[in-house]
Amino acid sequence: MNAERLLLRMAQLVRNPPSMQRIILWAVVVGICLALAGMEKLGLWPVWLTFNK
């Protein structure tokens, strides 16, 4: 993605910000992803959910 397109996208977000529900939805999704990554990193991920190679 080039810089001009990124700046246009950011300007559009400033003019029309997302709703609070959309922000909360993204925060929950990111939180779940971070929690799953943390569980795997700390070794708390169950063996039965791991794919066999």
C-alpha positions in Angstrom: 0.0 0.0 0.0 1.5 3.3 -1.0 1.7 6.4 1.2 -0.9 8.4 -0.6 -3.5 5.7 -0.3 -2.7 5.3 3.4 -3.1 9.1 4.0 -6.4 9.2 2.1 -7.7 6.2 4.2 -6.6 7.9 7.4 -8.4 11.2 6.3 -11.5 9.2 5.6 -11.4 7.6 9.0 -11.1 11.1 10.6 -14.1 12.4 8.7 -16.2 9.3 9.3 -15.1 7.6 12.4 -16.3 4.0 13.1 -19.1 3.5 15.6 -18.4 2.6 19.2 -19.8 -0.9 18.6 -17.3 -1.5 15.8 -14.4 -0.3 17.9 -15.5 -2.6 20.8 -15.8 -5.5 18.3 -12.2 -5.0 17.0 -10.9 -4.6 20.6 -12.5 -7.9 21.6 -11.2 -9.7 18.5 -7.6 -8.4 19.1 -7.9 -9.3 22.8 -9.0 -12.9 22.0 -6.1 -13.3 19.6 -3.6 -11.9 22.1 -5.0 -14.2 24.8 -4.6 -17.3 22.5 -1.1 -16.3 21.5 -0.2 -15.8 25.2 -1.6 -19.2 26.2 0.5 -20.9 23.4 3.6 -18.9 24.4 3.3 -19.9 28.1 2.7 -23.5 27.3 -0.9 -23.5 28.5 -2.3 -24.6 25.1 -3.9 -28.0 25.4 -2.3 -30.8 23.4 -5.6 -32.0 22.0 -5.9 -28.7 20.1 -2.5 -29.0 18.5 -2.2 -30.3 14.9 -0.1 -33.3 14.2 2.7 -32.7 11.8 
